[in-house]
Amino acid sequence: MDPVTPTGRVRFFKQLVTAIGVCSLLLAVPGRIFGQASAEGPRVSFAGPPAPVPPAVVSERDEQGRVTVRAVRLTESLVVDGRLDEDVYRKTSSFGNFIQQEPDEGQPATETTEVWIFFDDRHVYVSARLHVSQPHRLTANELRRDSVNIFRNDYFGVTLDTLFDHRSGIFVMTNAIGGQRDALVTDEARSLNFDYNAIWDVKSQRFDQGWMTEMAIPFKSLRYPQRREQVWNVVLSRTDWWKNESSYLTPIPRTDGMQGSFRVSAGATLVGIEAPPPALNLELKPYVTADSSTTPASTGSRTAVGRDFGFDVKYGLKKTLTADFTYNTDFAQAEVDDQQINLTRFGLFYPEKREFFLEGQGLFSFGGASSNGTGEAPIIFFSRRIGLDGGQAVPIQAGGRLLGKAGAYNIGILSILTDALPSARVTETRSSVIRIKRDILRRSSVGVVATERAPSGAANGANYVVGADVSLALFRNVEAVSYYARSRTPGRSGDEESYRGRFFFNGDKYGLDLDHLKIGSAFNPEMGFLVRDNIRRTYLMARYSPRPTLRGVRRLTWDGRIDNIAAAANGELQTRTGTGTFRAEFKSGDILTATLERTDDRPERAFDLPGGLVVQPGTHVYGQGTLTYQLGNQRKVTGTVSAVTGSFYGGEQTTVSYNGRVELTTQLAVEPRLSISSLSFEERGVTTRLLALRTTYSMTARMFVAAFLQYNSAAGVVGLNTRFRWEYGPGSDLFLVYSEGRDTTVSGFRGQSSRQLVAKFTRLFRF
């Protein structure tokens, strides 16, 4: 495709509409192109009277521990209030008999769980009564939706593999006060998107012997084969942090840890659900905003008032494949990035927080690269390259997306057109990515990816990347990952290839990881994230994790790592790191970790550290020790305390930090983050401070106000971001956002940087 020009906008829309239209026509052809018929089975007519009500829930467990559960059709409406007082609970048998994952793998859970699964023409209902032998110790202190702290409460979770592919699903969870969190599961635990927001409801209530919960998940929020009788997988999980016990309806090995909730291939088979007739599967979500922005000027400050509107459209081409269109996309409600202090010679990674780009994020993962930016493997598609330039927002004119599954194929297609931004010297740009993966074997896949950025950031013309990857889950704890990719950038020549081969074994007692990665000197994924190029990396990790019979100790771990990075072009050493780690996990939930690390780093050019310190090129050998203590989740004061000390690029470094949470009430909590680093070199010393405090008050599970205050001494900024969110209807929100930043290097706090007040109103219409 040609680079975008001012006259290329019409061409963009034509190409986008044509691409989605072609995909729609192809998918309408019965079963031949993507193996649809074999995956979904024959189509069943929805005409005629409803099937008779099945008998009471049956939960069968065979000799191998496999479980089959039958859902029950409701003959009268269910009031979702968490009380479990309707007649259907007395007339229908519950099921349970959960099995421990921790601490005694395979043994019956020490706490009783009663579960029911119902459905009607609109919803799937999952209800549970969770008995607690010591109710006064129950941990429930997070009400805000989507907060990670819900995982740190005693919780009940449900994962539904509605495609019955033993790989993907939707995960929902709650606690004893009705907090909500959800995630989209892709490739089981290997790809999770916790920023995905499903439309569902839950209510929880406490009683004198524990707590109860009722979940209602609309069929419209689920993707499933387009037939009446459904067969799904379901994983039911429960964690009681007050006694540090995790249990599941089906046996989940302790090697999966907290990821066990997403191991849908090990879940129970859920039968009996009858899906409603197909609806239009159309969602329209318009928005309107009003804002006031104040920016500094030579004569004082300048205030601008504006308003805007836009919309998102989502259309289900089929129950498993969805097309999206966005116009004048706005991200005013997204929370600001967490401040970071860079003590390396490489760029920092900031995660995606914009809602439009979060759905289906895991589908675009490639080659086993970490989605959080850790590690050296390149991220081929990184959505923050769209609509952002150096942290500055670039207007998104329009875009389209096709996401979902067709037979054995997982499909992700996205194309976005961003506007020109003369103040940042950014031209109108088209960014596109195509990702297709095919399921093979039981839990393995092969796939291809292609990205385009036009015009390229390097020169006129477009930047392209193409690649192929394979992920092999050979046994439960053995996996292998490999990829090959090439880029093409106008005006850039040299080695444009990258490849990787990785093998890892993750057993409970032993672990092994072998990884070899090559990134050519001219490999340039402009739509992705790359820590550094021109490297050939070899990595080895070996782990030993016994479970000794020591009082108060659950598990001990020793591991050793060697990370060797050389130049891909000539083999010269760039960085070599040797690491030894000891970790003790206690029955209380606390974790102690001690690490010794020796680094040989050889930068080819000078780079800056905070405070004006400069590291010169050459060979720098230094060693550091790190001690970390993580407090158990059942405590009112939780978090991680760590200290780092040792030599650092010819000087000395000492860093102390704390990142945690303090519960004040079940509705009010503060989350402090503190990091103080002292760098001492021959010429002088520098101390950097990073302070952050997030305070959240949740009025209800769907209404909260949060204030996020940050101070970064290295950047010389103080920032405040205050957000009010009210989900007044399913998928419909009201946001009020106030942000202010001040430059502390200019006359203290009088150096105002910016101030913004935004009101945003969204409304979801489902047809």
MOTA-V378304 format. One record per residue. N is the residue number from 1. PHI is phi in degrees with one decimal (* if undefined). OMEGA is omega in degrees with one decimal (NA if undefined). NEAR is the number of other C-alpha atoms within 10 Angstrom. Layout:
# MOTA-V378304
n = (N:N)
phi = (PHI:PHI)
omega = (OMEGA:OMEGA)
near = (NEAR:NEAR)
This chain:
# MOTA-V378304
n = (1:2:3:4:5:6:7:8:9:10:11:12:13:14:15:16:17:18:19:20:21:22:23:24:25:26:27:28:29:30:31:32:33:34:35:36:37:38:39:40:41:42:43:44:45:46:47:48:49:50:51:52:53:54:55:56:57:58:59:60:61:62:63:64:65:66:67:68:69:70:71:72:73:74:75:76:77:78:79:80:81:82:83:84:85:86:87:88:89:90:91:92:93:94:95:96:97:98:99:100:101:102:103:104:105:106:107:108:109:110:111:112:113:114:115:116:117:118:119:120:121:122:123:124:125:126:127:128:129:130:131:132:133:134:135:136:137:138:139:140:141:142:143:144:145:146:147:148:149:150:151:152:153:154:155:156:157:158:159:160:161:162:163:164:165:166:167:168:169:170:171:172:173:174:175:176:177:178:179:180:181:182:183:184:185:186:187:188:189:190:191:192:193:194:195:196:197:198:199:200:201:202:203:204:205:206:207:208:209:210:211:212:213:214:215:216:217:218:219:220:221:222:223:224:225:226:227:228:229:230:231:232:233:234:235:236:237:238:239:240:241:242:243:244:245:246:247:248:249:250:251:252:253:254:255:256:257:258:259:260:261:262:263:264:265:266:267:268:269:270:271:272:273:274:275:276:277:278:279:280:281:282:283:284:285:286:287:288:289:290:291:292:293:294:295:296:297:298:299:300:301:302:303:304:305:306:307:308:309:310:311:312:313:314:315:316:317:318:319:320:321:322:323:324:325:326:327:328:329:330:331:332:333:334:335:336:337:338:339:340:341:342:343:344:345:346:347:348:349:350:351:352:353:354:355:356:357:358:359:360:361:362:363:364:365:366:367:368:369:370:371:372:373:374:375:376:377:378:379:380:381:382:383:384:385:386:387:388:389:390:391:392:393:394:395:396:397:398:399:400:401:402:403:404:405:406:407:408:409:410:411:412:413:414:415:416:417:418:419:420:421:422:423:424:425:426:427:428:429:430:431:432:433:434:435:436:437:438:439:440:441:442:443:444:445:446:447:448:449:450:451:452:453:454:455:456:457:458:459:460:461:462:463:464:465:466:467:468:469:470:471:472:473:474:475:476:477:478:479:480:481:482:483:484:485:486:487:488:489:490:491:492:493:494:495:496:497:498:499:500:501:502:503:504:505:506:507:508:509:510:511:512:513:514:515:516:517:518:519:520:521:522:523:524:525:526:527:528:529:530:531:532:533:534:535:536:537:538:539:540:541:542:543:544:545:546:547:548:549:550:551:552:553:554:555:556:557:558:559:560:561:562:563:564:565:566:567:568:569:570:571:572:573:574:575:576:577:578:579:580:581:582:583:584:585:586:587:588:589:590:591:592:593:594:595:596:597:598:599:600:601:602:603:604:605:606:607:608:609:610:611:612:613:614:615:616:617:618:619:620:621:622:623:624:625:626:627:628:629:630:631:632:633:634:635:636:637:638:639:640:641:642:643:644:645:646:647:648:649:650:651:652:653:654:655:656:657:658:659:660:661:662:663:664:665:666:667:668:669:670:671:672:673:674:675:676:677:678:679:680:681:682:683:684:685:686:687:688:689:690:691:692:693:694:695:696:697:698:699:700:701:702:703:704:705:706:707:708:709:710:711:712:713:714:715:716:717:718:719:720:721:722:723:724:725:726:727:728:729:730:731:732:733:734:735:736:737:738:739:740:741:742:743:744:745:746:747:748:749:750:751:752:753:754:755:756:757:758:759:760:761:762:763:764:765:766:767)
phi = (*:-78.6:-60.3:-73.2:-123.2:-56.9:-97.6:-87.1:-65.7:-62.9:-60.9:-60.4:-63.8:-62.6:-64.7:-64.8:-63.5:-63.0:-62.6:-67.3:-63.9:-62.6:-61.3:-63.2:-65.4:-62.2:-73.8:-80.3:-73.1:-60.8:64.9:-94.4:-76.9:-112.9:68.2:-65.3:-63.4:-68.5:-79.6:-102.0:78.9:-68.3:-71.0:-118.3:-66.9:-95.7:-75.6:98.8:-71.4:-64.8:-65.6:-63.3:-64.7:-70.8:-68.3:-55.6:-53.2:-114.8:-119.8:-112.9:-127.2:-87.6:-66.1:-85.9:89.1:-71.5:-121.3:-119.6:-123.9:-108.9:-82.1:-116.6:-76.7:-82.2:-99.7:-143.1:-64.8:-109.1:-85.4:-84.2:-132.9:78.7:-93.7:54.5:-112.4:-74.2:-61.0:-61.5:-73.0:-83.4:-88.7:-114.1:-68.7:-89.5:-135.2:-173.5:53.2:-66.2:-118.5:-68.0:-99.2:-133.1:-89.4:-110.6:-55.7:87.3:-87.0:-59.7:-60.9:-82.6:-115.8:-83.7:-126.9:-112.9:-129.0:-130.8:-125.5:-122.3:-157.6:-135.0:-77.0:-123.8:-134.1:-106.0:-115.2:-124.5:-121.4:-148.9:-115.8:-107.6:-79.6:-130.7:-69.2:-128.8:-59.1:-68.6:-97.6:-60.4:-99.7:-152.6:-140.3:-129.7:-109.1:-65.7:-64.0:71.0:-73.6:-64.3:-69.3:-62.9:-65.9:-93.4:-99.1:-65.7:-139.5:-124.9:-126.4:-132.8:-118.4:-109.4:-90.8:-76.4:-87.5:54.8:-103.7:60.8:-136.2:-123.4:173.6:-118.0:-112.6:-129.8:-147.8:-153.0:-124.6:-73.1:-112.3:87.7:-64.9:-121.7:-146.0:-144.6:-156.4:-102.6:-103.0:-129.6:54.6:52.9:-75.8:-78.3:-149.0:-127.3:-124.8:-81.9:-88.8:-69.6:-115.4:-83.8:-95.8:-160.0:-134.3:-153.0:-137.3:-129.4:-140.0:-96.2:-133.8:-67.9:-118.8:147.7:-150.5:-128.8:-149.2:-130.6:-113.4:-126.4:-114.6:-63.9:-58.1:-66.8:-90.9:-114.6:-112.9:-151.4:-57.5:-85.3:-145.9:-73.8:-82.8:-108.4:-127.9:-123.2:-104.9:-140.5:-112.5:-109.5:-128.2:-146.1:-130.8:-114.4:-68.1:-63.3:-122.6:57.1:-124.0:-119.1:-143.3:-139.8:-66.1:-115.6:-63.7:-121.9:-64.8:-66.3:-64.2:-75.4:56.3:-66.7:-77.6:-60.6:-62.9:-106.4:-83.3:-65.6:-66.5:-102.4:-80.8:-84.0:-86.5:-106.5:-123.1:97.9:-75.2:-115.6:-73.3:-71.9:-58.8:-60.1:-98.9:-67.7:57.1:-121.9:-124.7:-124.2:-131.0:-81.5:-141.7:-134.0:-133.1:-136.4:-145.2:-132.2:-125.0:-117.4:-126.4:-69.4:-141.0:-62.7:-100.5:135.8:-149.0:-128.6:-115.8:-124.8:-114.6:-143.9:-149.0:-158.5:-152.5:-174.2:-162.2:-120.7:-124.7:-125.9:-127.8:-82.9:-61.9:-155.5:-63.5:-111.0:-142.3:-128.9:-105.4:-121.5:-135.2:-127.8:-128.0:52.7:-61.8:-126.0:-126.8:-61.6:-83.7:-66.2:-70.1:-67.4:-69.3:-69.8:-66.5:-135.7:-112.8:-92.5:-110.1:-122.1:-100.8:-123.1:-70.3:-88.9:-106.8:-119.3:-72.0:-71.8:-127.5:-87.5:-58.9:-59.6:-86.9:-83.3:-66.6:74.4:-58.3:-65.2:-65.3:-87.5:-63.1:-144.9:67.4:75.3:-68.6:-71.1:-75.6:-97.9:83.3:-81.7:89.0:-97.8:-63.7:-70.8:-92.1:-70.3:-122.8:-126.4:-64.7:-70.3:-73.5:-107.3:80.3:-140.1:-142.1:60.2:85.1:-93.3:-70.5:-112.8:-58.2:-97.9:-73.0:-167.7:-172.2:-141.5:-152.9:-128.3:-133.7:143.9:-133.1:-130.9:63.5:-89.8:-105.1:-100.0:-123.4:-138.4:-130.5:-142.4:-144.6:-130.5:-111.1:-105.3:-80.1:-73.8:-134.0:-56.3:-63.1:-106.5:57.1:-107.6:-92.3:-59.3:-134.4:-107.9:-122.7:-137.7:-147.2:-126.0:-132.8:-131.7:-126.6:-115.4:-70.5:-134.1:52.3:-85.7:-138.8:-113.5:-157.5:-127.3:-159.6:-133.5:-143.4:-146.1:-126.6:-142.9:-128.7:-135.7:-78.1:-66.5:-72.3:-90.2:-166.6:-63.6:104.8:-111.4:-96.9:-124.1:-137.2:-129.6:-163.3:-135.7:-141.4:-140.3:-126.7:-115.2:-93.6:-72.7:-137.6:-58.7:-113.6:-123.3:-138.7:-137.3:-133.5:-149.8:-151.6:-138.8:-143.7:-135.4:-117.6:-142.4:-126.8:-61.2:78.7:-121.4:-129.4:125.0:-79.6:-106.0:-108.7:-146.7:-150.6:-152.0:-137.7:-136.4:-129.7:-145.7:-119.6:-124.8:-86.9:-69.1:-96.5:-128.3:-145.5:-147.4:-139.1:-120.8:-143.9:-128.1:-134.7:-128.7:-127.8:-67.4:-65.9:-111.0:-68.6:-141.7:-84.2:-67.2:-90.6:-124.7:-130.7:-131.7:-68.3:-160.0:-109.1:55.0:-133.8:-130.0:-110.7:-124.2:-130.1:-137.3:-134.5:-128.1:-132.8:-130.8:-133.3:-77.5:-119.2:-74.9:-89.8:-105.0:-61.5:81.1:-108.4:-96.3:-158.5:-118.7:-138.0:-121.6:-142.2:-126.8:-135.7:-126.8:-124.3:-115.9:-121.6:-120.9:-69.1:-67.7:-75.2:-128.6:80.6:-69.0:-64.0:-106.2:-149.0:-131.9:-129.4:-114.5:-133.0:-125.0:-132.0:-120.0:-137.5:-121.7:-103.1:-98.4:-64.6:-73.7:98.5:-73.3:-135.8:-112.4:-131.4:-125.3:-133.3:-116.7:-139.0:-121.1:-123.2:-117.6:-114.7:-131.7:-62.9:-87.6:-141.9:-66.5:-142.5:-95.7:-112.1:-56.7:76.9:83.7:-71.4:-126.5:-98.9:-82.9:-63.7:135.9:-102.1:-127.3:-113.1:-149.2:-129.9:-140.7:-122.6:-129.0:-124.3:-130.6:-129.3:-107.6:-80.6:-62.0:-70.1:-79.5:-81.9:-71.3:-112.8:-121.3:132.1:-128.3:-110.0:-142.7:-139.8:-125.0:-149.0:148.7:-76.9:-160.5:47.7:83.1:-125.4:-127.9:-131.7:-135.5:-131.6:-122.8:-150.5:-144.5:-136.8:-162.6:-147.5:-122.5:-84.0:-97.8:-141.0:-67.9:-111.7:-125.3:-148.8:-121.5:-124.7:-83.1:-138.6:-136.8:-144.5:-123.0:-120.1:-113.6:-110.1:-122.7:-112.7:-59.4:-75.9:-172.8:-121.6:-136.2:-117.6:-110.3:-130.8:-125.1:-123.0:-145.8:-143.9:-107.1:-114.6:-128.4:-122.9:-104.7:-72.5:-140.7:-66.4:-118.4:-144.9:-152.3:-130.0:-133.7:-117.7:-122.6:-107.7:-134.2:-133.9:-124.2:-69.6:-66.6:-89.6:69.6:-130.1:-120.3:-130.7:-126.4:-128.9:-115.6:-128.8:-114.2:-130.0:-130.7:-86.2:-76.9:-153.0:-55.3:77.9:-113.2:-135.2:-121.3:-118.0:-125.4:-128.4:-121.8:-130.4:-146.2:-130.4:-129.3:-93.4:-78.3:-83.0:-113.2:50.3:62.6:-79.6:-77.5:-81.9:-68.6:-97.4:-165.1:-151.7:-145.4:-125.7:-130.7:-117.7:-134.5:-124.6:-122.4:-142.6:-98.1:-115.1:-116.1:-119.7)
omega = (-179.6:176.2:179.7:174.3:178.2:178.6:-175.5:-176.1:178.9:178.7:179.3:-178.8:178.8:179.9:-178.9:-179.7:179.4:-178.2:179.9:179.0:179.3:178.7:179.7:-179.4:-179.9:-177.0:177.6:179.2:-172.4:159.4:-170.8:-171.0:-175.9:-179.8:-172.3:-174.5:-178.1:-178.0:-173.2:-175.8:-177.9:175.8:-179.4:178.7:179.2:-179.4:175.8:-177.4:178.7:179.0:178.5:-179.4:179.9:179.0:-179.2:-178.8:177.3:176.6:-177.5:179.6:-178.2:-175.4:178.7:179.0:178.7:-173.2:172.3:-177.7:177.4:176.1:-177.2:175.5:177.6:175.5:175.7:-173.5:178.8:177.6:-178.1:-180.0:178.0:-174.8:179.2:-176.7:176.8:-179.3:-175.5:178.8:177.4:-176.5:-175.4:178.8:174.1:172.6:-176.3:-178.1:179.4:-176.5:-178.0:163.8:175.2:3.0:-175.0:-174.6:176.3:179.5:177.2:177.0:-178.7:177.0:-176.4:176.6:175.3:-174.8:171.4:172.5:-180.0:171.3:169.6:-176.8:-176.3:-171.1:162.4:-177.5:172.6:-178.4:-178.4:170.5:-173.7:-179.8:-179.0:-175.2:176.5:-173.4:-178.8:179.9:-177.9:-178.8:178.6:-174.8:-179.6:-178.6:-174.8:-178.6:174.4:178.6:177.7:-177.7:175.6:174.9:-178.8:170.9:167.8:-171.0:173.5:-175.5:179.5:173.4:-178.5:172.3:-172.7:175.7:-179.5:178.5:177.9:-177.0:-169.9:178.2:174.7:-177.4:174.7:-178.1:178.4:176.9:-172.7:177.6:173.3:173.6:-176.9:167.6:-178.7:-178.7:173.1:-176.2:176.3:-177.9:-179.3:-173.1:-176.5:-178.9:-177.8:177.8:-178.8:177.4:175.6:-179.8:175.3:175.7:179.5:-176.6:178.1:172.6:179.7:177.9:174.6:171.3:-168.1:179.4:179.3:-179.8:-177.3:178.9:174.6:178.1:175.8:-177.2:-179.7:173.8:-179.7:178.7:-175.9:174.1:-175.3:178.2:-173.1:175.3:-173.3:-176.8:-175.3:169.5:-176.4:165.6:177.1:173.6:177.1:-174.4:178.0:176.0:175.8:-175.6:-178.1:175.0:175.1:179.8:175.1:-179.3:-176.2:175.9:179.0:-179.1:175.3:-176.3:-178.9:177.3:178.4:179.7:179.8:179.4:-177.9:179.2:-174.6:-179.8:-172.9:179.2:179.2:-177.1:176.9:174.4:-179.1:-178.7:174.6:-178.9:177.3:-175.6:178.1:176.8:-178.9:174.2:180.0:179.2:180.0:175.9:176.4:-178.1:175.5:175.5:169.8:178.6:170.0:-175.4:174.3:-176.9:177.1:179.9:-179.7:177.6:-177.3:-178.8:-179.3:177.5:-178.0:-178.6:178.3:178.9:-177.8:175.3:-176.2:176.4:177.4:-179.3:171.2:177.1:178.1:-178.8:178.3:176.1:170.8:-174.3:-177.2:-176.5:-172.8:174.1:178.9:172.6:179.8:178.5:177.2:-173.4:-177.4:-179.4:-175.5:-175.3:-177.7:179.3:-178.8:178.3:171.7:177.8:176.9:173.6:-173.5:175.4:178.7:176.9:-178.0:-179.2:179.4:177.7:175.8:-175.8:176.9:178.2:-176.4:-168.9:-175.2:-175.4:-175.5:-179.3:179.2:-177.1:-177.4:-178.5:-176.9:178.4:-172.6:170.0:178.9:178.8:179.1:-178.9:179.6:173.4:177.5:-179.1:-175.5:-177.4:-177.4:169.9:-173.9:176.6:179.9:-168.8:178.0:173.1:-179.0:175.1:177.0:176.9:-177.8:-178.5:179.8:-178.4:175.1:-175.2:174.7:-179.6:-177.0:177.8:179.1:-175.7:174.5:-175.2:171.8:-172.8:175.7:-174.7:-180.0:-175.5:170.3:-170.9:173.1:178.8:-179.1:175.1:-175.0:175.7:177.6:-176.2:174.0:177.4:-174.0:-177.2:178.5:-178.6:178.7:179.0:174.5:-169.8:172.8:179.6:-175.3:176.7:174.0:178.8:178.3:176.2:176.5:176.2:174.0:-178.7:-175.5:-176.6:-177.1:-178.9:169.1:-177.0:176.2:177.3:174.2:176.8:177.3:172.5:-174.9:-1.1:176.9:175.9:-177.9:-176.3:174.0:-173.9:-174.3:172.7:-179.5:169.4:173.9:-179.4:176.1:-179.4:177.4:176.4:-175.5:171.6:-170.4:174.4:-176.4:-175.1:-177.4:179.3:176.0:-178.1:176.8:174.5:170.6:-178.4:174.9:175.9:174.8:-177.8:-180.0:178.4:-178.5:-178.7:-179.0:-177.3:-174.4:-177.2:174.0:176.7:-176.5:170.0:-177.1:175.0:177.4:176.7:-175.9:176.0:-179.7:-176.2:-177.5:176.8:179.7:-179.9:176.4:-174.5:173.8:-174.2:174.9:175.6:-177.3:-176.3:-178.9:178.0:-168.2:177.5:-175.5:175.6:-175.5:178.6:-176.8:178.8:176.2:179.9:179.2:178.6:168.6:-171.1:173.2:-173.2:178.6:175.3:174.4:-174.2:173.9:-172.9:177.8:174.7:-174.4:177.2:177.7:-177.6:176.3:-176.5:177.0:-174.1:174.1:-178.4:168.5:173.3:177.2:-176.6:172.3:-178.3:-176.2:-178.9:178.6:177.8:-179.9:-174.3:-173.1:177.3:179.4:-178.4:173.8:-180.0:172.4:-178.0:173.1:-174.0:172.1:-174.8:170.4:-177.0:177.8:176.4:-175.9:179.2:177.4:-175.1:176.7:-179.6:176.4:-179.3:175.4:-175.6:170.4:-174.5:175.5:-174.8:171.9:-175.9:-174.8:178.6:-179.6:178.6:-179.3:175.0:-173.7:168.9:179.1:177.7:178.2:176.2:-177.0:175.0:-177.3:176.6:-178.8:-179.0:-179.7:178.6:-178.6:-179.6:-178.2:174.3:-179.2:176.9:-175.6:175.3:-179.7:-177.9:-179.5:-174.0:-177.3:-176.6:176.1:172.4:-178.3:176.4:-176.1:175.8:-178.9:177.0:178.6:176.7:178.6:178.1:-174.7:177.8:177.5:177.4:178.9:177.1:171.6:-179.1:172.2:-176.8:173.2:178.1:-174.4:-175.1:178.4:179.3:174.4:170.6:177.2:-179.3:-175.3:179.0:174.8:-179.3:-179.9:173.7:-175.1:175.3:178.9:-179.0:175.8:177.9:-177.5:176.1:-176.6:-175.2:-179.5:179.1:-179.7:175.0:177.9:-179.4:173.8:-177.5:178.3:178.8:175.8:178.4:-175.6:173.2:-178.2:176.7:174.5:177.7:-177.0:178.9:178.6:171.9:-177.1:175.6:-176.1:-178.1:-178.4:174.0:-179.6:-176.4:-179.3:178.4:179.7:-177.1:168.1:-178.4:176.0:176.5:-180.0:-176.0:170.5:179.1:175.1:174.3:-172.0:175.9:-179.5:178.8:-179.0:-171.3:166.2:178.5:167.5:-174.2:174.5:-179.9:176.4:176.6:180.0:179.6:-176.1:-180.0:-179.3:177.4:177.6:-174.5:178.9:-179.7:-177.5:178.0:-176.1:176.3:-177.4:174.6:-175.7:169.3:-178.6:-178.6:177.5:179.3:-179.4:173.6:-179.8:-178.2:NA)
near = (11:12:17:22:14:11:8:15:18:10:13:19:17:11:14:18:13:12:15:18:13:11:13:17:10:14:19:14:11:11:18:13:13:19:14:21:15:12:16:18:12:12:11:10:9:13:7:6:6:10:9:7:11:14:13:16:20:18:18:14:14:8:6:7:15:15:21:18:21:21:23:25:23:17:10:10:9:19:13:17:17:22:18:20:11:12:10:17:13:10:9:16:15:19:18:19:19:24:24:27:28:21:17:14:16:19:14:17:23:17:19:15:23:16:21:23:24:21:24:20:14:13:20:23:23:20:24:22:26:23:19:19:14:13:15:11:13:21:23:23:24:31:29:26:22:20:16:13:17:24:20:21:24:24:24:24:21:21:25:23:31:21:23:22:19:21:23:25:30:24:24:23:23:28:31:27:25:28:27:23:25:24:21:25:28:22:22:21:17:15:22:24:20:19:21:21:19:21:17:19:17:24:23:23:18:17:14:11:14:20:21:27:26:26:25:21:19:18:19:22:15:19:20:23:23:19:19:16:14:18:19:23:26:32:26:25:25:26:23:21:23:20:17:18:20:27:31:26:26:25:23:26:19:19:16:18:13:14:14:24:26:34:24:29:19:21:27:25:21:23:18:21:21:20:21:18:13:13:11:12:16:17:17:16:17:18:20:15:18:15:18:15:17:17:15:14:10:6:6:8:12:12:13:10:12:10:12:12:16:17:19:20:17:19:19:20:20:21:23:19:20:21:23:20:21:21:18:18:20:24:15:18:20:14:16:14:12:11:17:15:17:13:14:10:15:11:12:12:14:14:13:18:17:17:14:17:17:17:18:23:24:18:22:26:20:27:27:21:16:16:22:11:18:11:11:19:25:28:22:26:26:22:21:19:16:23:22:14:14:8:10:10:15:19:19:22:19:21:23:23:24:25:22:21:23:23:23:17:19:22:21:24:22:21:23:24:25:23:19:17:15:9:6:12:8:14:19:22:26:26:25:22:22:19:23:18:23:18:18:15:9:14:19:19:20:19:20:20:23:20:24:25:28:24:21:21:16:14:13:13:18:23:24:22:25:20:21:20:21:22:22:18:17:13:10:13:15:16:18:19:22:21:21:17:22:21:22:19:23:15:9:13:11:10:17:21:21:25:21:21:19:19:16:18:18:17:18:18:14:15:17:18:18:15:18:18:21:24:28:22:19:19:26:28:26:25:24:17:22:22:16:17:20:23:25:24:23:19:17:17:17:17:21:16:18:14:14:10:9:9:8:11:17:19:20:19:17:18:18:18:18:17:16:19:24:19:19:20:14:10:12:13:19:20:20:19:18:16:18:16:18:18:19:19:18:18:18:18:20:20:20:18:18:17:18:17:18:18:19:18:19:19:17:11:10:11:14:14:16:16:15:9:16:13:18:16:13:13:16:17:17:18:18:18:18:18:18:19:18:19:19:21:23:23:19:16:15:20:20:18:18:18:18:17:17:17:20:19:21:15:16:18:20:19:18:17:18:20:17:17:22:16:16:12:12:14:19:19:20:19:18:19:18:17:20:16:20:16:22:18:18:8:7:10:14:16:16:17:19:19:18:22:19:18:18:22:20:21:14:16:20:18:18:20:18:21:19:21:20:22:22:19:19:18:18:14:21:21:20:19:21:20:19:19:18:18:18:13:13:14:16:17:18:18:19:20:22:19:20:18:21:20:18:19:13:13:9:12:14:11:15:21:20:18:19:18:18:20:18:22:16:20:19:18:13:15:11)
